[in-house]
Amino acid sequence: MHTVNLLIRLVEHHQLLTYAIIFLGVIFEGEIFVISVGVLLHLGALNLYTTIIIVLIAAFAKPFLGYALGEFLSVKFKNHKILNYIKKRVYILLPRFKKRPFWSIFISKFIWGANNIVIIFSGYEKIDYKKFFKAEALSILVWAPIMLSLGYVFSFTALNVSREVWRFLLVVIVLLAIYVIFDKLVSWVYELFEEYYNEQQ
């Protein structure tokens, strides 16, 4: 029977690859990767300070890259069907995006799957860059510790269930699925609130 020590040794023997995956994972996805990083930190498989630096560098690189991509798309593909669909989705989820871009960008960080689109859309709509980056920076400084802490909690919970590596991973995956469902539920409630708020205006 393999314990979680197998997972720890695997990560320790492939540190550079692990950090590269974390960096790319934070840029392209975010939540799931940072929660997973929290799990590995709790297990002691990663160096705390190195990991936090890499997570923060990737998290701050993401808005730069996404905004630049949005600007590029606004020049090359201004009225493309996909971009019009993204625009429609953003305004359904965040109808006050144009009036209150700062808080819309900030809130999008906590809606699973929304932040990537909002970052690109901010560049596409040429939102004031200082306002955009301040909103992103503030959201990252709140979001990153919350996601890492969730990873710690998931790892602690899974270890209390079993130290056998496959059961441990199964518990972590189940907790991640619960988190995603909960986040989607909160997003849906927020969307209903925004619709109700707009109807009252």
C-alpha positions as CSV (number, residue, x, y, z in Angstrom):
1,M,0.0,0.0,0.0
2,H,1.4,3.4,-1.1
3,T,1.0,6.3,1.3
4,V,1.0,10.0,0.6
5,N,4.8,9.8,1.0
6,L,4.8,8.5,-2.6
7,L,3.2,11.7,-3.8
8,I,5.6,13.8,-1.7
9,R,8.7,12.0,-3.1
10,L,7.3,12.2,-6.7
11,V,7.0,16.0,-6.3
12,E,10.4,16.4,-4.6
13,H,12.2,14.5,-7.4
14,H,10.6,16.7,-10.1
15,Q,10.7,20.1,-8.5
16,L,11.5,22.1,-11.6
17,L,8.8,20.4,-13.6
18,T,6.3,20.9,-10.7
19,Y,7.1,24.6,-10.5
20,A,6.8,25.0,-14.3
21,I,3.4,23.2,-14.2
22,I,2.3,25.5,-11.3
23,F,3.3,28.6,-13.2
24,L,1.5,27.6,-16.4
25,G,-1.5,26.3,-14.5
26,V,-2.0,29.5,-12.6
27,I,-1.9,31.5,-15.8
28,F,-4.3,29.3,-17.8
29,E,-6.6,28.1,-15.1
30,G,-6.1,29.4,-11.6
31,E,-8.3,28.1,-8.8
32,I,-7.8,24.3,-9.1
33,F,-4.0,24.7,-9.5
34,V,-3.6,27.1,-6.5
35,I,-5.8,24.8,-4.3
36,S,-3.7,21.8,-5.4
37,V,-0.5,23.8,-4.5
38,G,-2.0,24.4,-1.1
39,V,-2.5,20.6,-0.7
40,L,1.2,20.0,-1.7
41,L,2.4,22.8,0.7
42,H,0.5,21.2,3.5
43,L,2.1,17.8,2.8
44,G,5.5,19.5,2.8
45,A,6.3,18.5,-0.8
46,L,7.1,22.1,-1.9
47,N,9.1,25.0,-0.5
48,L,6.7,27.6,1.0
49,Y,8.5,30.8,-0.1
50,T,9.5,29.6,-3.6
51,T,6.0,28.4,-4.2
52,I,4.3,31.6,-3.1
53,I,6.7,33.6,-5.3
54,I,6.0,31.5,-8.3
55,V,2.2,31.6,-7.7
56,L,2.3,35.4,-7.3
57,I,4.5,36.0,-10.4
58,A,2.1,33.8,-12.5
59,A,-1.0,35.5,-11.0
60,F,0.4,39.0,-11.8
61,A,1.7,37.9,-15.3
62,K,-1.8,36.6,-16.2
63,P,-3.5,40.1,-16.4
64,F,-0.6,41.6,-18.4
65,L,-0.9,38.7,-21.0
66,G,-4.7,38.6,-21.0
67,Y,-5.1,42.4,-21.4
68,A,-2.5,42.4,-24.3
69,L,-4.4,39.5,-25.9
70,G,-7.7,41.4,-25.6
71,E,-6.1,44.5,-27.2
72,F,-4.8,42.4,-30.1
73,L,-8.2,40.8,-30.6
74,S,-10.0,44.2,-30.6
75,V,-7.7,45.2,-33.5
76,K,-7.7,42.0,-35.6
77,F,-11.2,40.5,-34.9
78,K,-13.4,43.4,-33.8
79,N,-16.8,41.9,-34.7
80,H,-16.0,38.2,-34.7
81,K,-18.9,35.9,-33.6
82,I,-16.9,34.4,-30.7
83,L,-16.0,37.8,-29.3
84,N,-19.6,39.0,-29.6
85,Y,-20.6,35.9,-27.7
86,I,-18.0,36.5,-25.0
87,K,-19.1,40.2,-24.7
88,K,-22.7,39.0,-24.3
89,R,-21.7,36.5,-21.5
90,V,-19.7,39.1,-19.7
91,Y,-22.6,41.6,-19.7
92,I,-25.0,38.9,-18.5
93,L,-22.7,37.9,-15.6
94,L,-21.5,41.4,-14.9
95,P,-24.0,43.9,-16.3
96,R,-22.4,46.9,-14.6
97,F,-19.0,46.1,-16.2
98,K,-18.9,49.3,-18.2
99,K,-20.2,51.5,-15.3
100,R,-18.2,49.9,-12.6
101,P,-15.2,48.0,-14.2
102,F,-13.1,48.0,-11.0
103,W,-15.5,46.0,-8.9
104,S,-16.6,43.8,-11.9
105,I,-13.0,42.9,-12.5
106,F,-12.4,42.3,-8.8
107,I,-15.5,40.1,-8.4
108,S,-14.7,38.0,-11.5
109,K,-11.6,36.7,-9.7
110,F,-13.9,34.8,-7.4
111,I,-16.3,33.4,-10.0
112,W,-14.8,30.1,-11.3
113,G,-14.0,30.4,-15.0
114,A,-15.0,34.0,-15.3
115,N,-11.7,35.8,-14.6
116,N,-9.9,34.7,-17.8
117,I,-12.7,35.9,-20.0
118,V,-13.0,39.2,-18.1
119,I,-9.2,39.9,-18.3
120,I,-9.2,39.4,-22.0
121,F,-12.5,41.4,-22.4
122,S,-10.9,44.3,-20.4
123,G,-8.2,44.6,-23.0
124,Y,-10.8,44.1,-25.8
125,E,-12.9,47.0,-24.4
126,K,-9.8,49.1,-23.6
127,I,-10.7,49.5,-19.9
128,D,-8.4,52.1,-18.2
129,Y,-5.2,50.1,-17.6
130,K,-4.5,51.6,-14.1
131,K,-8.0,50.8,-12.9
132,F,-7.8,47.3,-14.4
133,F,-4.5,46.5,-12.9
134,K,-5.4,47.9,-9.4
135,A,-8.6,45.7,-9.4
136,E,-6.6,42.6,-10.5
137,A,-3.8,43.3,-8.0
138,L,-6.2,43.7,-5.1
139,S,-8.2,40.6,-6.1
140,I,-5.0,38.5,-6.4
141,L,-3.8,39.6,-2.9
142,V,-7.2,38.4,-1.5
143,W,-7.7,35.4,-3.7
144,A,-4.3,33.7,-3.5
145,P,-4.3,33.2,0.3
146,I,-7.9,32.0,0.3
147,M,-7.2,29.3,-2.4
148,L,-3.9,28.2,-0.7
149,S,-5.8,28.0,2.6
150,L,-8.5,25.8,1.0
151,G,-5.7,23.5,-0.2
152,Y,-4.4,23.2,3.3
153,V,-7.9,22.4,4.6
154,F,-8.5,19.8,1.8
155,S,-5.2,18.2,2.5
156,F,-5.8,18.1,6.3
157,T,-9.2,16.6,5.8
158,A,-8.0,14.0,3.3
159,L,-5.2,13.0,5.7
160,N,-7.7,12.5,8.5
161,V,-9.6,10.1,6.2
162,S,-6.6,8.1,4.9
163,R,-2.9,8.3,4.3
164,E,-3.2,5.8,1.5
165,V,-2.3,7.9,-1.6
166,W,-5.3,6.9,-3.9
167,R,-7.9,7.4,-1.1
168,F,-6.2,10.7,-0.2
169,L,-6.3,11.9,-3.8
170,L,-10.0,10.7,-4.1
171,V,-11.0,12.8,-1.1
172,V,-9.1,15.8,-2.4
173,I,-10.9,15.4,-5.8
174,V,-14.3,15.1,-4.1
175,L,-13.6,18.3,-2.1
176,L,-12.5,20.1,-5.3
177,A,-15.7,19.0,-7.0
178,I,-17.8,20.3,-4.0
179,Y,-15.9,23.6,-4.2
180,V,-16.6,24.0,-7.9
181,I,-20.3,23.2,-7.4
182,F,-20.5,25.7,-4.5
183,D,-18.7,28.3,-6.5
184,K,-21.1,27.8,-9.5
185,L,-24.1,28.1,-7.1
186,V,-22.8,31.3,-5.7
187,S,-22.2,32.6,-9.3
188,W,-25.7,31.7,-10.2
189,V,-27.1,33.5,-7.1
190,Y,-25.0,36.5,-8.0
191,E,-26.2,36.5,-11.5
192,L,-29.9,36.5,-10.3
193,F,-29.0,39.4,-7.9
194,E,-27.6,41.4,-10.8
195,E,-30.7,40.7,-12.9
196,Y,-33.0,41.8,-10.1
197,Y,-30.9,44.9,-9.4
198,N,-31.0,45.9,-13.0
199,E,-34.8,45.5,-13.2
200,Q,-35.1,47.8,-10.2
201,Q,-33.1,50.6,-11.9
